[in-house]
Amino acid sequence: MPNLGLIAEDETDADALRVIAQRIVPRLATKKRVGNGCSKILLKTAKWLPELRRDGCTHFALVHDLDRDKDRNQLRSESALRASLQSKIPDGFDPLICIPVEELEAWFWADAALLTDLARKPTPARVPHTVASPKEALEKLSRDGGKKPRYSTNDNAKLAKSLNLTVARKACRSLEAFCAFVEQLT
């Protein structure tokens, strides 16, 4: 069975990715590395790849948010990012570079049932890449009359368990790429 290395900006993203990957391939082993922010993730990836290889990972997925305030050219396209890492990727290591538009939390906006549960009232799905500040929007959605929000990023793994992958994959190109990459690991 292949082992998947997950490189993400923070623990909550890595945990959500692990849940989604293991929903697709239930016995998939994963190892994670987190950058504690988008600026550090690219610098640390070159160091982490040999570590993940030593930990038995045969594949890795780097998931890096395309924050709305960043220019796509500033972050670089997926192919340019992959090219910059290519010389640092150990032989035989199969990579995926995945860039969700704005934040990984945008994926949750594709699932009306998940949103309805979070809001505790009927809530339609939205086109994920059009939701400004998806993380903050989920917090706002989960408030009852201005009270403390029921959602925090610590809930991402729980939401990933209930996310309708069929619907969300159709709405989110980055989620589709991640899921297709994991599917080929079976």
C-alpha positions in Angstrom: 0.0 0.0 0.0 1.4 3.4 -0.9 2.0 6.0 1.8 1.0 9.6 1.2 2.8 12.6 2.5 0.6 15.6 3.1 2.1 19.1 3.1 -0.3 21.8 4.1 -0.4 25.3 5.6 -1.7 24.3 9.0 -2.8 21.3 11.1 -6.5 21.7 10.3 -5.9 21.6 6.6 -3.7 18.6 6.9 -6.3 16.8 9.1 -9.1 17.5 6.6 -6.9 16.3 3.7 -6.1 13.1 5.7 -9.9 12.5 6.3 -10.7 13.0 2.6 -7.8 10.8 1.4 -8.8 8.0 3.8 -12.4 8.2 2.7 -11.2 7.4 -0.8 -8.6 4.8 0.2 -9.5 3.6 3.7 -6.2 2.0 4.7 -4.0 4.7 3.2 -1.2 5.6 5.5 -0.4 9.3 5.7 2.3 11.5 7.1 1.9 15.2 7.4 4.0 18.3 7.5 2.6 21.8 8.2 4.1 25.1 7.4 2.2 27.2 10.0 1.3 29.7 7.3 1.6 30.0 3.6 4.9 31.9 3.5 6.8 29.1 5.3 5.3 26.1 3.4 7.3 26.6 0.2 10.6 27.2 2.0 10.2 24.1 4.1 8.9 21.7 1.4 12.4 21.0 0.0 13.5 20.0 3.5 10.4 17.9 4.2 10.6 15.8 1.0 13.6 13.7 2.0 12.1 13.3 5.5 8.8 12.1 4.0 10.7 9.7 1.8 12.6 8.3 4.8 9.2 7.9 6.5 8.1 5.6 3.7 6.0 8.0 1.6 5.8 7.1 -2.0 3.7 10.1 -3.0 3.1 13.6 -1.7 0.5 16.3 -2.0 1.3 19.9 -1.5 -1.8 21.9 -0.8 -1.3 25.6 -0.8 -4.1 28.1 -0.6 -4.4 30.8 -3.3 -5.4 33.6 -0.9 -7.6 36.2 -2.6 -5.2 39.0 -1.8 -2.4 37.3 -3.6 -1.8 37.5 -7.3 -1.9 34.1 -9.0 1.5 35.0 -10.6 2.9 35.8 -7.2 2.2 32.3 -5.9 3.0 30.8 -9.4 0.9 28.4 -11.4 0.8 24.8 -10.4 3.1 23.9 -13.2 5.7 26.6 -12.4 5.6 25.6 -8.7 6.1 21.9 -9.6 9.0 22.9 -11.9 10.7 24.9 -9.1 10.4 21.8 -6.8 11.3 19.3 -9.5 15.0 19.4 -8.7 14.3 18.8 -5.0 11.9 15.9 -5.5 13.6 12.6 -4.6 13.6 9.9 -7.4 10.5 7.9 -7.6 8.4 10.4 -5.6 5.1 11.1 -7.3 3.9 14.7 -6.4 0.6 16.6 -6.6 0.7 20.4 -6.4 -2.9 21.5 -5.4 -3.9 25.1 -5.1 -7.5 25.7 -3.8 -8.8 29.1 -4.9 -8.7 31.3 -1.8 -8.8 28.6 1.0 -9.4 24.9 1.4 -12.5 25.8 3.4 -14.1 26.9 0.1 -14.6 23.2 -0.7 -17.3 23.0 2.0 -19.4 25.7 0.2 -20.3 23.2 -2.5 -22.4 21.0 -0.2 -25.8 22.3 0.7 -26.5 19.6 3.3 -23.2 20.4 5.1 -24.0 24.1 5.1 -27.6 23.5 6.2 -26.3 21.4 9.2 -23.8 24.1 10.1 -26.3 27.0 9.8 -29.2 25.0 11.4 -31.4 26.3 8.6 -31.8 25.6 4.9 -28.7 26.9 3.1 -28.0 26.6 -0.6 -24.6 25.5 -1.9 -22.5 28.2 -3.6 -19.9 28.1 -6.3 -16.8 27.6 -4.0 -14.3 29.8 -5.8 -16.8 32.8 -5.6 -17.0 32.8 -1.8 -14.9 35.6 -0.4 -13.0 34.6 2.7 -14.6 31.1 2.9 -13.3 30.4 6.4 -14.8 33.6 7.9 -18.0 33.1 5.8 -18.4 29.6 7.5 -18.0 31.3 10.9 -20.6 33.9 10.0 -23.0 31.2 8.7 -22.7 29.3 11.9 -23.7 32.2 14.2 -27.1 32.3 15.7 -28.2 35.9 16.2 -24.7 37.3 16.7 -23.6 34.6 19.2 -20.3 32.8 19.2 -19.9 30.8 15.9 -20.3 27.1 16.1 -17.6 26.6 13.4 -13.9 27.0 13.8 -11.1 25.6 11.6 -10.7 22.9 14.2 -13.9 21.4 12.7 -12.4 20.9 9.3 -11.7 17.2 9.7 -15.3 16.7 11.0 -16.7 18.6 8.0 -14.4 16.6 5.6 -16.0 13.4 7.0 -19.5 14.6 6.0 -18.6 16.5 2.8 -20.4 15.1 -0.2 -17.4 14.4 -2.3 -19.4 13.7 -5.5 -20.9 17.2 -5.5 -17.9 19.0 -4.2 -15.5 17.4 -6.7 -17.7 18.7 -9.6 -17.6 22.2 -8.1 -14.0 22.4 -7.1 -11.2 21.7 -9.6 -8.6 21.6 -6.8 -10.6 19.0 -4.8 -11.1 17.0 -8.0 -7.4 17.0 -8.6 -6.6 15.9 -5.0 -9.2 13.1 -5.0 -8.1 11.8 -8.5 -4.5 11.7 -7.3 -5.5 9.7 -4.2 -7.7 7.3 -6.2 -4.7 6.3 -8.3 -3.0 5.1 -5.1 -5.2 2.1 -4.7 
